[in-house]
C-alpha cells in the first residue's frame, strides 16, 4: 500500500514539475453565448421567379417572328408577331359595310323627314311613316353592330403582336417562324429574373413556429445570409404532409433554379448557453470543453449537448455566458496547463 502511495505522489510531483516547465500552449478561444434560441430544421428550397409564364397566342395565324432565347423584353414590348394580312382585309371590309350603312341611314333620315312633311298636310299614310321610322331604327342598330365588329377585328389585329405582360427574359421558344398557330397555342416562356423568391416545403409539425416576417438563415453553396419569410401557405399536402413557405431572395448571386437550404424553427424559443461546435472535445466516452481562466490556465468542464444552432450548439453544464472556451489547440491540453491566446503577446 505504501509503495502505491509513493508511486502516486511521485507521478503527481513529476506532473506538477512538467506543468511548470511546459511553455504556454497557443490556443484560439471564443466566448460562450447566452441568448434566446429556437431549434432549427434545415429544409431544401429553390430560387424561383415570381413571374414565370408560357405566353400563348390570342389569335390565329402564321408566326412571322419570335424573339431569340436569352433576349430581354420590357413590359408591353412584343416578343412575337403573327401575320395579320387576312385581318387587315377583314377590317377593310368591315369599314366598307359601316360606310354603306351610314349612307343608308342618311337616305332613310331624309325619307322620314319628307314623310313627316306629307303627314302634316295629310298626304301620307300613318303606316308609311311608322315603316320609315322602323327602317331607320334598324339601320342605326346595324351601324352599332358594324362598329363593334370593327373594334373586334382591330383587337385581333392588335393581338397579332404578342406583348410581354411583365419584363423578363425569353427562356425558350415554343414555336418557330412560319408555323401556324391557333388561339391558345403557347409561343414562348418568359421569366422575370428580377423579382425572385425562394420556395420551400416543410413538415406540417413546424407550421405553428413559422410566420410571415420571420428572419431565417438561407445557405447557398458556402454563403449564408438572413432573409425574411414573405408568405406562409398553411395548407398541407395529404400525401407528403408538407406545407409551402415563400422566402425573399435578396442576394443577386442566387440564380433562378438554384438549390438552397433554409433553417426553419421547430420549437419555441428559450434561453440557453451555446458555444461553437469546435469547442467540444471528445475523448473516449468523455465530452467536455476547456475553459480559460482569468490567469490563462485551462480547466476541464464536463458538458452535455442540446440542440444544434448552425455553427453553434447548446451545452448543458457548469458554463456561463461570456466564458472563454478553447476552439483550436485543445487536442493536447491538460487541465491546469497555461495557455497563450493567439493574437495576444
ABEGO torsion letter per residue (X at the ends): XAAAAAAAAAAAAAAAAAAAABBBBBBBBBBBBBBBBBBBBBBBBBBBBABBBBBBBABBEBBABBBBBGBBBBBGBBABBBBAAAAAAAAAAAAAAAAAAAAAAAAAAAAAAAAAAAAAAGABBAAAAAAAAAAAAAAAAAAAAAAAAAAAAAAAAAAABBBBABBBBBABBABBBGBBBBBGBBABBBBBAABBBBBBBBBAAAAAABBBGBBBBBBBEABBBBBBBABBBBBBBAAAGBBBBBBBBABAABBBGBBBBBBBBABBBBBBBBBBAAABBBBEABBBBBBBBAAGBBBBBBBBBBBBBEABBBBBEBBBBGBBBBABGAAABBBGBBBBBBGBX
